[in-house]
Amino acid sequence: MSSWQEQMGNQTAIREFVFLGFSHFPKPHSLFFVLFLTMYVTTLFGNGLILATTFLDSSLHTPMYYFIRHLSFLDMCYTSVTLPHVLKNLLAESKAISFEGCLAQLYFLVAFVGVECLLLAVMAYDRYVAICRPLTYTLLMNQTSCTQLVAASWVCGLLNSVLHTAMTSLVPFCASHELDHVFCDVPQLLKLSCADTFPNQMTLVVVTMLLGVSPFLCIMLSYVHIVVAVLRIRTSQGRRKAFSTCASHLTVVTLFFTSGMFNYNRPGSSYPAYLDTLASVLYNVVTPTLNPIIYCLRNKEMQEAMRRVLGLKTPPSL
């Protein structure tokens, strides 16, 4: 009998997982509940307002705001996949989730995060074309090409999630049912397996390189060209305007990719478990909360459009 068959024969069927992520932090957890609930409401309201504004205000029917609209929708989606269950666990005695519920959470989380990685790269390409190739912008970033770029991001993200969820569902979980995390994610689930997870680990590394590192490098390359082009602008006002259209996106990229890569592309035993929780909270909770604030604070066009949508008067200029 093969070692894999022996492991399967000795496997105890696990029908649920228990989250231990917040056990590393002192009780009571009511402060975490209030903090996360506030951030969740802020995420839904802020991104929902951006979604409505970019849809209702005709002045924002441009490629840049089309991509921002999809980014806001993604932020609302992948936060809603995990945070309601995290909020429940902070107050409830039982921290459990069913095996099927864990796989469902895993599928949607990986899908939405993967789509966002690619969408942020698409947004960087949009800024590159707008600043470095302005004469061909309307030709390259027309409605058809923008729709195709977004659709390709969704297809790749969903297919990637199908792959990870299918491979993870076939892993025998017989080591433990206690998940040292706050939601179901691939690296933490693989730690509970008593079988050889090398194929899963390699798949995770390869996909992280393709959907994580590669988009990030493309974004950085785009911004190298953007910086060179902006520095060639003779007027300081022109340089400020060009940089202001990129600063918000670059801030979002930095927050999202640094925390995400820490979680998905590092040795599993190199850091204490509570750092996993902090990194996951950063990209899964904090970043979606900050995104609408970042885009609104540095974008007067968005601010004016929101006032029009909300029926507010524009304050007089000083």
N, C-alpha and C positions, 0 to 999 in steps of 0.2 A: 504493500500500500504506500502511495506517495505521501510525502510530508504534508502536502496541501490537503489530501483526503483525510489524513489523521487530524489535522487542525479543524477541518470541517466536522469530523465526527465528534471531536471533543467540544465543539462550539455550543455554548449556551445561548439560546435565542434571546436577543435583546429586543424588547418591544418598546422601550422608552429610554431616554437619556435624561440625566439630572445635571443641571447647570451649577457649577461651583464658582463661577467667575467673580461674584461679589463677596465670596467667603474670605478673600484676601484683604478686604477692607472692613474696618470696625463698624459694628452696628451702633445705633439703628440706621437703616437704609432709607429712612423717610426723606432725608435731605437729598439723596440721589434721585429719589422719585420726583420730588418737586423740581429739581434741576433738569432732569431729562424730560419731564412733562412740559416744562416751559420751553425747552429747546425744540421739542416735537411740534408744539403748537406754533412756535415761531417759524419752523421749517415749512409747515403746511400753509400758514398764512402768507409768509414772505414769497415762497415759490409759487403759490397759487395766485398771488397778486401779479407777479411777473408774467405768469402764464396768461392770465386774463388781459393784462395790459398789452402784451405783444400781439395778442390775437385781435383785440378790439380796436386798437389805435392804428389807423392806416399808415401813419408816418413811421411805424416800426415794422412795416412789412418788407424787411430787407433780409439778405442772407444772414447777417450777424445776429439779428434778433430772432430769426427763425431757428438758429442753432441754440440760442439762449433759452428759447421756449422749450425745446426738447430737453435741454439740460435741467431746467426747473422741474419738468415732469419726471425725469429720472430720479432727481433728488427726493421728490415726494414718494416715489415708488419704493426705492430700496431702503429708505428709512422706515417706511410703513411695514416692510417685510419683517423687520427685527424688533423695532422699538416698542410696539404695543406689548409684545410678549416679555420684553425686558422689564417694562413697567409693571406688568402683572407679577413677575417673579420677585420684584423688589418688595412687594407687600404680602404675597401669598406664602404660606408655609411650604407648599410643594413647589419645587423648582423644575418639575419634569416636563418633557415634551415627548409625544409619541414618536416612534421610529418613522412613520409616514409623514408626520408633521415636520420632523427634522429634515427629511429629504426635500419636502416642498419648500421649506424655508431656504435650504441650501440652493435649490434650483433657481429660485427667483433672485436671491442675493447675488449669486455668481453671474447670472444673466445681466442684471441691471448694472453691476459694477463693470463688467466687461464692455457693455455698450457705452458707458460713460468714458472709459479709457479711450475708446476709439473716437467718440464724439469730441472730446477735448482736443485730439489731434486734428480732427476736421476743422474745428474752430481756429486752431493755429494756422492751418493752411489758408483759411478764409482771410485772416489778417495779413498773412504773407502776400497773397494775391492783391489785396486792397492797397497795401503800402508799397510793395516792390514792383507790382505789375498793374498799375491802376488803369492803363489804357485797355487792357484785356479783361478787366474785372467783370464787366457785365456779360461778356462772352463765356468766361470760364465758370462763373458763379451764377448761372441762370437758375430758374426754378426747377428745371428738370435735373440738372447736375446736383443741386442741393438736396433734392428729394432722394436721388440715387445714393448720395454719400450717407445720408441718415439711414436709409433702408439697409445699406451694406453694413453699417455699424450694428443695427439691430439683428440682422441675420447672423453675423459673426458672433455676437454676444450670446444669442440664444443657442446656436450650435455648440459653442464652447461649454455652455451650462449643461446641455444634454450629455456631452461627453463626461464631464466631471461627476454629474449626478449618477449616471449609469455606472461608472467605474467605482464610485464610492458605495453605491447600493450593493455591489457584489462582494465587497470586502467583509470577511467574517469578523464580527465584533464580539470577542469573547474575553478580552482582557478586563474590561470594566464598562459600566454604563454611566460613569461619572465624567462629565465633560467639563474640563477646566477652562470654561469660557462663558460668555453671556449669550451667545447664539450659535447656531450650527454653521460651521465653516469647514472647508476641506482639510486644512492642516491639523486642526484639533481633532477631527473625527479619525483621521488616519493614525493618530497616536493611540487610539483605543483598540486597534486591530492586533490580533495575535498571529496574523499571517504576514508574509512578505509583501510590503507595500511599495517595493522599489518601482514597479511600473507606474503606480499612481504618483509617486514622488517625482519621477522623471517627467511624466505628463504635465504635472503642475509646474515644474521648472520651465519646460519648453513653452507651454502656453503663456506663462508669465512673461517670458521673453518676447513672445509674439504679440500679445495683447497688452502688455504692461510696459516693458522696457523699450520695445520698438516704437510705439506711439510717443513715449516720453522723449526718446532721442530725436524723433521727427519734429516734435514741438520745439526742442532746444535748437535744432538746426534752422527751423523757420525763424526763430527769434534772433539768431545770429545774423541772418540776412536782413531781418527787420531793423535791427540796431544799426547795421551798416548803412541801410537806406535812409534811416531817420537822421543819422549824423551828417548826411549829405544835404539835408534841408537847410537852407541858409538862414531862415528866420527862426528865432527862438520860439515864437508863438506857434509856428508850424510844427516844430519838434515836440512841443508840449502836447499839442493836439494829437499827434501821431502816437506818442507814448501813452497818452491817457486812454486811448482805445484798446491798448494791449495790457495795461497794468492790471486791470481787474482779472482778466483771463489768466495771466501769468501767476497771480496770487492764488487763484483757485487751483491751478495745475500743481503748484508747489505743495499746497496742503494735501491735496488728494493723493498724488503719486508718492510722496515721501512716506506717508502713513500706510498706504496700501502696499508698497513694496516691502516695508518692514514686516508686514503681516504675512505676505505670500512668498517672499524670496529671500529667506535667511535660514541658517541652521536652527532646527527646532529646539536644541538643548542649550543654546548659547545664552539665553535670557530667561529671567524668572517669569513665571506664568502671568503675574499681574501686569507685566509690560505688554503682553498679548492683548489683555483686556483694554488697557489704555490706548494702544494703537488702533484697535478695532473701533473703540468709541470715537476716536479722533476722526477717522475717515467715514464712519457710518452715522455719526450723530453730529459732531461739531462742524464738519465741512459743509453738509447740506444746510445747516443753520446759518453759517457765515456767507454762503454764496449769494443770497439775495441782498444781504447787507453790503457786501463788497461791490456788487454790480450797481446798486442804487447810489451808494455814497459817492462813487467816482464817475457817475454817468448822469449829466444834467438832462440829456435827451430822455432818458428813462424816467427821471424825476418829473419832468414836465408832462410826459405822457400819462404817468400815474395820476397826476393832479387832474388832468382832463377826464380820465376814466372815472375817478372818484368824485368829479364835480367840484373840485376845490379851485379856488382862485390862485393864480400865480402871484407870489409875493413881488412887490415892486423892487426893481434893481436899485442898488445904492449908487 
